Amino acid sequence: MNLLLLTSEFAPAKGGIGTYAREIAVAATELGAKVTLVAPDYGEDRSVEDRALPFEIRRFHGALHSMRDLPSKIALARSQVRSGSFDLVHAVDWPFFIPLALARSLTPARILMTVHGTEINETQTPLKRLAIRMTGVFGPRTVIAANSRYTRELFRRRFAVDTQRIHTIPLGVSGFWFGNRATRDATRSAYGVGADRILMVTVARLTRRKGHLLTVSALRALPEELRKRLTWLLVGPEGEADYVAELRNEAAKTDCDVRFLGTLANEQIRDVYGASDFFCLTGLPESSGRVEGFGLVYLEAGAAGLPSVATEIGGVPDAVIGGRSGLLVAPSAEKIAQAITTLATDSAARSTLAAGALAHARHLSWRRCAAETYGLGQFTMENLSGALVQASPRQRPVNAVEPAYPA
């Protein structure tokens, strides 16, 4: 199969879409497809790094997307689809939806567009909806892949597209996160965390919608004895300055051992996972339209055998299987405190959920994602036939280095 992928985000920029593009391209290549990926150059010569990739990458002059870039992306999409005989052309993210729709007549290939969550709401302005309708974005030969059941339902509600053409294909977690890490004792010693401490870790940008302040409130509701035994490591770059200041101030008022580690390399994060007892990320619903489309960071932690405390928002229930790979709760301090207490004090429950988290991460590999998305491997072209394979959520107990800091 000859695949053409168009993405507006890619290395060296950090972000989930760039990771998705890279990893699904690598996995499709491993499954026997010929892959050509088109990505921005961010004003730099990336040829040395690009030659190390197992697929062809074509860079265009550009950076992070702006609507001013739409005319150049339209011309780019037209030139790229005419550059080869492709079986399937994949718009990895929203900025290439309209350009690819306008190039559809130039190729007999199947058209695939992936929706990730937030952009579904961002395309609801009158001007964007008019552009989508006038260009026939979701027209003939076009299939939509959604990264979670939540994203699929959100897209279905926002656009009048035949539901048979909208398919849930959960993302994957890189084999990197299953790789060798420092021993638990060595990492704890390096961070000055005693062997008897309960170690909870959060990896996410310090921003409102990630819910760190909600976790702080939950810590205050813990029994005093548990608070004094718990160490919480927060890994991730800082977001809004006022929010970070408030978070640090409120964390200092608790009698928990709360540490802000800032940005760490993925290798360091992998070591921290191996030294921790469980993962906690309590995101919040947002009125701004931003959504948590999936939640790859939960799977990265799961690859280290860490069960999660997670809030049941957006697509998180596909990344954390409640009662199997972690505890899914409502976004309230009381419920989060109860879940933290369970994982901190019930070693049997923690062990069971840890095994489930590891199994879930192993199951949702990038090869599985590429196979379902493109009809590769055990999936045949007949399976694709204008519609993508949809996995049963109960059979999905979720593998490239996913960015450690989801935006």
N, C-alpha and C positions, 0 to 999 in steps of 0.2 A: 504494500500500500504506500502511495506517495502522498505525504501530508505537508500542507503549508500552514504554519502558525503565525498569526499576526498579534503582537502584544505591544502595549504602550509602556510597559514597565519590565525591566530586566536588570540583571547585574550591570554595574555595581550598585544600583539603587536597591535599598532594602525595602521589602514589602511582600505581602502574601501573594499578590498577583505575579510578580516576577519569579517567585519560588515555584508557584504552580506551573508557570510556563516552562521553566527549566526542568522541573522534575517529570512532568508528563512527557516532555520531549525526550528526555533520557530514557524513560521507561518504554516509550513507544519504539525507540531505536533498538533497545534490548529485545523487544518482542518481534523485531524483524521489519519494522516500517522504515521507509526513507523519509527523514524529517528535514524540512527547511524552516528555520525560525527567523522572523523579521522583527527587529527590536531597535530602540533608540540607542545612539552612541554617547549621549550626555556630553558631547563636545570633546571626547577623548578617543584616542586610538586604542581599541580593545582587542586588536588582532591576535596578540600573543595569548591572552586568556581564552579567546574564542576558539583558537585552534586546538585547545585541550579538550573541548567538548566533543562528544561522539556524534554530533549532528552538525549540519551546515547552519551557520548563523550569518544573516545579512543585516548590517547596521544601517540605519538611516539617520540623517542629521536631526537631532531633536533631544528633548529632555522630558520631564513630566508633562503630561498632557494639559493643553489649554484649548478652549474652543477655537482660538485663533489658528490652531494647527489643523483644523478639519479639512480645509481645501488641500493641503499638502498630503494628508493621510488618504484622501479620496484618490488623488493621482498615484500615490504609492500603492494602494490596494489594487488599482487597475493594472499597473505595470507588473506587480508581483504575480497576480493570478494568471497573467498571460505569459509568464516566464517559464512555465513548465506544464506538464500534463499531470495535474493533481487529481487524486481520487476524493480528497476531502480538504476543505479550507476551513480553518478554525480561527474565529475571532476570540482571542483569549479573554478580552475584557471590553467593556462598553465603548471606549473611544474608537474601536474599529468596527462597530456594528453598522453604522451608516455607510462608511467607506466600502465595506464588504458587500452590503446590500446593493450599492450602486455598481459594483463590479460583477454581480452575480451573472449577468447575461454574457459575460466573457468567458465563462467556464462551465462545463457540464458537471463539475464536482459537487458533491454534497456540501452543504453549508452548515457549520456548527458554531453556535455562540454560547459562551459560558457566562452565567450570571452569578455574582458572588454575594449580593445582599444589598449593601447601602446604595449602590448605583441605581437599583430599581426605583427607590424613592426619589433619587436625585434627577431622574428622567421624567418626573411628573409635571414639570413646569409646562405651561401652554405651548411655548415655543419648541421645546424638545419633543413634546408629544406630537405636535404638528409635523416636525421634521421626520419623526419615526413613521408616521402614517403616510406622508407624502413620498417617502423613499421606499416604502414597503419593506421595512427592515426584517420583519418576521414572515416573509413571503415564501414562495415555492422552494422546496428542497432544503428548508432551514429547520434545524432541530435546536432546541434549547437544553443545555445541561445546567442544572442547579446544584450547588455544592452541599445542599442539605434539604431535608423535607420542608423546613421552614422557608428557605429561599424559594423553593418551588411554589409553595402556596402563596407567598408574597407576590411572585411574578404572575401567577395565575390570576390573582385578584386585580392586579394593576393593568394587565394587557389581555385583550380578547384574542388569545391564541388557543388553538385546539389543544386540549390537555394531553392528547396522545403524543404531542410533539414536545412536551416539557418533561424532563427526566431527572430524577435525583441520582447523582453520582458523587458520593462522599469523597473527600480528598484523601491523601495518603500521608504517611510519615516516613521520613528518610531513614535508611539503614544506619546513618551516622548516629542517631540517637540510641541505637541498640549497641553501639560500639564500646570498645574498652574504655574504662574510666578509672580514676584513682580509687583506692579502697575507701570504704566508708570512714574508717578510723583516720586515715591520712587526711581526708578532706575536712573532717570535723576538727582535727588537730590544727590544720592550716587556718581555719576560721575561728579557732578558740571556742568550739562548741563541745561540751562534755558528752561522754558516751551515754550518760543517763538523761540527757535533755530530749524532749519531744521537739523535733525539728520540722517546721512547716515552711514551705517555700512558695513564693508567687513570682512568676516571670511575666511581666507586661509593662508597657509604658505607663508611667505614673500620670494618668489622666482620668478625668471624672467618670467616664463611662465604664472604666475597668473596675470601679467599686472598691478601691482600697479603703476608703473611709468607712464603708459599710462593714468591712472586715474588722476595722478598729473598734467599731461599736460592738461587734460580736465578741471580740476579745474581752471587753469590759463586762460582758454578761457571763463569762466563764467563772466556775468556782475559783476562789482565791488560790487554792493549792495547785490547780492546773495552770493558772496564769503564770505562776512563779516557776513552773517547770518547762514552759513553752518558749522556744526561740523562733521568731518569724524573720525569714530572710526575704527582702524585697529586691528583686533584680529587674533592672530596666531603666531606660533613659527617662529624664524628666519631661513632663508635659507642661500644662498651664502653670505659670509661676505661682499664682495665688492659690491654686489647688495644692501644689506641692508644699507650699508653706503651711497651709492648714493641716495637711496630712502629717507633716513632721511634728507640728505642734501637738496635735491630738494623740499621735503615737507616743510622744514623750510623756503624756499624762497617764498612760497605762503602766501597770507594773509588770508587763511582759517585756522580754528581751527582744526589741524590734530593731532590725538593722537594715539600713539602706545601702545596698552594695553597688548601685549604679549600673552602668553598662559593663557586661562581661562578655568575653569571647564564648562562642558556642561550646568549645572544649571545657571551659570553666563551668558553664551552666550544666553540662552533662555530668561533671564531677559533683556539683552541688545536688543534682537530682539523686545521684547514687548515695549521698550521705543523708538524705532527708527521709522523713517518715510518710509524709503525704503532701500533696499539692493543693493550693487553694487559690481560686480566682473567682470573685463574686461580682461579675459584671451587672450593669444596670440597664434597664430599657431607657431609651433616649427619645425625647420629643423632637429632636433636630432631624430625625430621619435616618441617622446612622444606626446600623444594626450589626449584631454579631452573627454573621452569616454561617459560621461553622465553629472554629475554635481549635486550630491545629496545635496550639501550645499544650492543651490537655493530653494530646496524643504523644507529644514529645516526652512529657512527664511519664505517661503510661509506658513508654518504651523502656523506662528505667524501673518499671514495676511500682510506680507511685499511683495510688488511687487519688481521686480528686474530690474536693468540696467545690461544687459549682452551682451557680444560680440557673434556674430553668428559664432562660431567655433565648430568643432567636434560634439559631441552629445548634446551640450547645448540646441539646439532648441527642444529637447524632454523634458528637465527639465524646460525650460522657454518657454511658448507658446507666441510668439510675438503678442502683441496687446491684449492678454487675461490675462496673468499672469505677464507680464512685458514688457519691451522694448528691443528688440533684434536689435543690430546695428552692423555695420562694425567696426573692430578694429582700429578706428581712433579717435584722440582727439576731432576733430570737432563733429563727430556724437555722441560720448559719452557725450560731453558737452551739446548738444541739448537734449539728453535723460534725463540727470540729471536736466536740467532746467525745463523740462516738469514735472517730478515727484516732484520737489521742489516747483514749483509755481502754478501748476494746481491741486487744491485739489479734483476736481471732477474726473479728469482722474486718480489720485492716488487712490481714493476710489474705483473706478471701477476695476482697475487692482489689488488692494488689495483683493477684493472679488474673483476675478479670480484666484489669487495665492493661496488663502486658499482652494478654490474648487479643484484646480489642485492637491494640496498636499493631500487632503482627498481622492481623487479618486485613486491616485497611492499608495495604501497601500501595505504592505508586504504580507498580505493575498492574495491580488489580484495577486501579483507577484508569490507566491507559487502555487496558483491555476492554473495559466497559464503555469507555468514551469513544474509542475508534473501531471497536469490533475486531480486536486483535487477540492472538493467543487462542485460548479455548473458546472465544467468541468468534463466530464466523461473520462474514459480510451479510449473510442472510439474516443474522440476528439484528444487524444494523438496519438495513432495508428501509431507510427513511425514518427510523426511530431508534433511539439508543436503548441499551439494556438497563432496566431499572432493578436495583437490588432491593430485597425486602429488608426493612429496617431491623427486624428481629434477627436477621441473619448477619447483621453487620456489627458483631459485638463491640480502629482505622489504622508509603514509607518514603530526598534531596535535602539538603539541609534547609529545613523550614526556618524562616526568620525567627529568632528567639523573642522578638518584640512585636507582637501583632499591633497594627496601627490603631 
